[in-house]
Amino acid sequence: MRRKPLCSTPVAGLLVDQHDFIVRDCVALTLPSVAAPVPACEVVYQQDQPLALLTQTPFVGRAVELARLTVRLQETRAGSGGLVMLAGEPGIGKTRTLEEFAEIARTDGALVLAGRCYEGEAARPYGPFVEALAEHARSADPEALRADLGVGAAPLARLVPALRERVPDIPEPVALQPDEERVRLLDAVAQFLIALGARVPVVLVLDDLHWADAATVAVLRHVARFAARSRLLLLGAYRDVEVTPQQPLADALGALPRETTYVHLALTGLQSTEVEELLAAVADQQVPEALVNAITAETSGNPFFIREVLLHLVEQGKIFRREGQWTSSLTVEEMAIPHGVRQVIQRRLARLSETANRYLRAAAGFAGSFQFDVAARVAELDEAQALHAIDEALSAQLLVPASAADTFDFTHALVRHTLYAELSPPRQVRLHRQIAEVMEKVPDDGAGEHAGEIARHYHRSASLPGSEHGVVHCLVAAQRAEPSAAFAEAADYLQIALELSDSGDARRPRLLARLALALTSSFALDRAEQTATQAATTIATAEGTAAAAEFLTDAADAMWVAASVPRAWSLAMHGLRYLGDRRDATWARLM
């Protein structure tokens, strides 16, 4: 059965399709805030669809934050840009605040570029910068784009293929040493954004930076240093509760205030007066104080949690619309608002069909957006069943369409985490293996676009037999990362390849060697030296001492380029011991 789309008729922040509702079973209900009984009707969604009206929570509060952002925008217009970081827990309204300010900036004549980071295997090196620059390239005038790219066109086109679609004659960049390649790329991004800012103030929005890879953080820090002296405002957002010391963003947060003009905005829960304003906007009427206080206490003023609680009450039939307004005959206690948002999400999932839940459980194994047909095959559903499941999930506002065709994502990571947490550890492991094996069968253009994602699913199911099949995908992912100087990501995939390979795998010595060089290029120098020494030992056993000495020559050279002279000398001395009495070109380089 084909699902009818919602019409664009706004009703107090809601979208209501006036043709998809029928009225039945009129009863008399009493509002807590109304003295006399009023007639009301139960509203039922046709085609047995859930009553999913809260398509977007009204924007309330955040006046102080928007005011500070507006001041920074005016300073940027005058040539003093910089970096503003919004921090807060999941669902607190960071993305919505970014969207509201972006609209203010556009109205004020600024050019707004936007990109976001993705979790886990959905991440891409330099992801938000690539997304933002690609979107700009598709709409920019080719000649203006050519002028703004300047001498950085070649390295940027390798990073952002969409640039070459608009300016086809961009040449291939000259090959450089890894450290020089990295510096050239960082500088190309910065100079391009500065050139854009010379024509029009630029606001670059970078969302979900808690998931940023090391390459993205490196570009952020580099560009931020120049932003303070240009008409470029970087606006980032991250979940402070998810930034651990091991994540790339952690070090940057300590260094950025010293490196550029920096403003930190911490978003907290809405106050009870703001929650009342939000509920009144949704209800299009005054909301009882007891309900405001109950929802504020239950959600701590978190807008996403408020939305989930409201959807829960609507779907339970505890509150409903009559003549354009929300109403109920129940007291707050009788509404039985469940404790904890996870319980709210679980109860909403329980109202879906088993087919829809089966599809969503399969989708929960993906770290970000997922392809419709891939999730269907993992869930072992035919196309008709999967389409019905998607319709249910979209109507319940648990999924939203993603940017690419036939791809979807969860409305919030908490929905996916709730589904995933309900799976036992053995089922989680087997889900990742199923995803890896299904994705292997999906045709691509030969460029290995999904190799990294497949590799990580094999890694998360490494306890099952056959995990060594993930090694080839790791190697492809590492090969894709290296040309764009994403050496930390290449090192991650090479490390995964080692963990997935058997102890007797003949590729292990050279995997260790590649890992050592990638670690050196990403400046993880202590670990690089240890890995290089281990690689030399395994190469000596597998290929002979001469091969081990030749590798250590390359490793010492790389360490020298990374400006770690003591480590370079240490590796060179180790290489000389492998040579013994030989006096050849390798000996000369080591000496």
Secondary structure as the mmCIF struct_conf table of DSSP 4:
data_model
#
loop_
_struct_conf.conf_type_id
_struct_conf.id
_struct_conf.beg_label_comp_id
_struct_conf.beg_label_asym_id
_struct_conf.beg_label_seq_id
_struct_conf.end_label_comp_id
_struct_conf.end_label_asym_id
_struct_conf.end_label_seq_id
HELX_LH_PP_P HELX_LH_PP_P1 ARG A 2 CYS A 7
STRN STRN1 PRO A 10 VAL A 11
TURN_TY1_P TURN_TY1_P1 ALA A 12 GLY A 13
STRN STRN2 LEU A 14 LEU A 15
TURN_TY1_P TURN_TY1_P2 GLN A 18 HIS A 19
BEND BEND1 ASP A 20 ASP A 20
STRN STRN3 PHE A 21 LEU A 29
TURN_TY1_P TURN_TY1_P3 PRO A 32 SER A 33
BEND BEND2 ALA A 35 ALA A 36
STRN STRN4 VAL A 38 TYR A 45
HELX_RH_3T_P HELX_RH_3T_P1 GLN A 46 ASP A 48
BEND BEND3 THR A 55 GLN A 56
HELX_LH_PP_P HELX_LH_PP_P2 THR A 57 PHE A 59
HELX_RH_AL_P HELX_RH_AL_P1 ALA A 63 ARG A 77
TURN_TY1_P TURN_TY1_P4 ALA A 78 GLY A 79
STRN STRN5 GLY A 82 GLY A 88
BEND BEND4 GLU A 89 GLU A 89
TURN_TY1_P TURN_TY1_P5 PRO A 90 GLY A 91
BEND BEND5 ILE A 92 GLY A 93
HELX_RH_AL_P HELX_RH_AL_P2 LYS A 94 THR A 107
TURN_TY1_P TURN_TY1_P6 ASP A 108 GLY A 109
STRN STRN6 LEU A 111 ARG A 116
HELX_RH_3T_P HELX_RH_3T_P2 GLY A 120 ALA A 122
TURN_TY1_P TURN_TY1_P7 PRO A 125 TYR A 126
HELX_RH_AL_P HELX_RH_AL_P3 GLY A 127 SER A 139
BEND BEND6 ALA A 140 ALA A 140
HELX_RH_AL_P HELX_RH_AL_P4 PRO A 142 LEU A 149
HELX_RH_3T_P HELX_RH_3T_P3 GLY A 150 GLY A 152
HELX_RH_AL_P HELX_RH_AL_P5 ALA A 153 LEU A 159
HELX_RH_AL_P HELX_RH_AL_P6 PRO A 161 ARG A 166
BEND BEND7 VAL A 167 VAL A 167
TURN_TY1_P TURN_TY1_P8 PRO A 168 ASP A 169
HELX_LH_PP_P HELX_LH_PP_P3 ILE A 170 ALA A 175
HELX_RH_AL_P HELX_RH_AL_P7 PRO A 178 ARG A 199
BEND BEND8 VAL A 200 VAL A 200
STRN STRN7 VAL A 202 ASP A 207
HELX_RH_3T_P HELX_RH_3T_P4 LEU A 209 TRP A 211
HELX_RH_AL_P HELX_RH_AL_P8 ALA A 214 ALA A 227
TURN_TY1_P TURN_TY1_P9 ALA A 228 ARG A 231
STRN STRN8 LEU A 232 ARG A 239
HELX_RH_3T_P HELX_RH_3T_P5 ASP A 240 GLU A 242
TURN_TY1_P TURN_TY1_P10 PRO A 245 GLN A 246
BEND BEND9 GLN A 247 GLN A 247
HELX_RH_AL_P HELX_RH_AL_P9 PRO A 248 GLU A 259
BEND BEND10 THR A 260 THR A 260
STRN STRN9 TYR A 262 ALA A 266
HELX_LH_PP_P HELX_LH_PP_P4 GLY A 269 GLN A 271
HELX_RH_AL_P HELX_RH_AL_P10 SER A 272 ALA A 283
TURN_TY1_P TURN_TY1_P11 ASP A 284 ASP A 284
BEND BEND11 GLN A 285 GLN A 285
HELX_RH_AL_P HELX_RH_AL_P11 GLU A 289 THR A 299
TURN_TY1_P TURN_TY1_P12 SER A 300 GLY A 301
HELX_RH_AL_P HELX_RH_AL_P12 PRO A 303 GLN A 316
TURN_TY1_P TURN_TY1_P13 GLY A 317 GLY A 317
BEND BEND12 LYS A 318 ILE A 319
STRN STRN10 PHE A 320 ARG A 322
TURN_TY1_P TURN_TY1_P14 GLU A 323 GLY A 324
STRN STRN11 GLN A 325 THR A 327
BEND BEND13 SER A 329 LEU A 330
HELX_RH_AL_P HELX_RH_AL_P13 VAL A 332 MET A 335
HELX_LH_PP_P HELX_LH_PP_P5 ILE A 337 PRO A 338
BEND BEND14 HIS A 339 GLY A 340
HELX_RH_AL_P HELX_RH_AL_P14 VAL A 341 ALA A 350
TURN_TY1_P TURN_TY1_P15 ARG A 351 ARG A 351
BEND BEND15 LEU A 352 LEU A 352
HELX_RH_AL_P HELX_RH_AL_P15 GLU A 354 ALA A 363
TURN_TY1_P TURN_TY1_P16 ALA A 364 GLY A 365
BEND BEND16 PHE A 366 GLY A 368
STRN STRN12 PHE A 370 GLN A 371
HELX_RH_AL_P HELX_RH_AL_P16 PHE A 372 ALA A 379
TURN_TY1_P TURN_TY1_P17 GLU A 380 GLU A 380
HELX_RH_AL_P HELX_RH_AL_P17 GLU A 383 SER A 395
TURN_TY1_P TURN_TY1_P18 ALA A 396 GLN A 397
BEND BEND17 LEU A 398 LEU A 398
STRN STRN13 LEU A 399 PRO A 401
BEND BEND18 SER A 403 ALA A 404
TURN_TY1_P TURN_TY1_P19 ALA A 405 ASP A 406
STRN STRN14 THR A 407 PHE A 410
BEND BEND19 THR A 411 HIS A 412
HELX_RH_AL_P HELX_RH_AL_P18 ALA A 413 ALA A 421
TURN_TY1_P TURN_TY1_P20 GLU A 422 GLU A 422
BEND BEND20 LEU A 423 LEU A 423
HELX_RH_AL_P HELX_RH_AL_P19 PRO A 425 GLU A 440
TURN_TY1_P TURN_TY1_P21 LYS A 441 LYS A 441
BEND BEND21 VAL A 442 VAL A 442
BEND BEND22 GLY A 446 ALA A 447
TURN_TY1_P TURN_TY1_P22 GLU A 449 HIS A 450
HELX_RH_AL_P HELX_RH_AL_P20 ALA A 451 ARG A 460
TURN_TY1_P TURN_TY1_P23 SER A 461 SER A 463
BEND BEND23 LEU A 464 LEU A 464
TURN_TY1_P TURN_TY1_P24 PRO A 465 GLY A 466
HELX_RH_3T_P HELX_RH_3T_P6 SER A 467 GLY A 470
HELX_RH_AL_P HELX_RH_AL_P21 VAL A 471 ALA A 481
HELX_RH_3T_P HELX_RH_3T_P7 GLU A 482 SER A 484
TURN_TY1_P TURN_TY1_P25 ALA A 485 ALA A 485
HELX_RH_AL_P HELX_RH_AL_P22 PHE A 487 LEU A 500
BEND BEND24 SER A 501 SER A 501
TURN_TY1_P TURN_TY1_P26 SER A 503 GLY A 504
TURN_TY1_P TURN_TY1_P27 ALA A 506 ARG A 507
HELX_RH_AL_P HELX_RH_AL_P23 ARG A 508 SER A 521
TURN_TY1_P TURN_TY1_P28 SER A 522 PHE A 523
HELX_RH_AL_P HELX_RH_AL_P24 LEU A 525 GLU A 543
HELX_RH_AL_P HELX_RH_AL_P25 THR A 545 VAL A 561
TURN_TY1_P TURN_TY1_P29 ALA A 562 ALA A 563
HELX_RH_AL_P HELX_RH_AL_P26 VAL A 565 LEU A 579
TURN_TY1_P TURN_TY1_P30 GLY A 580 ASP A 581
BEND BEND25 ASP A 584 ASP A 584
HELX_RH_AL_P HELX_RH_AL_P27 ALA A 585 LEU A 590
#
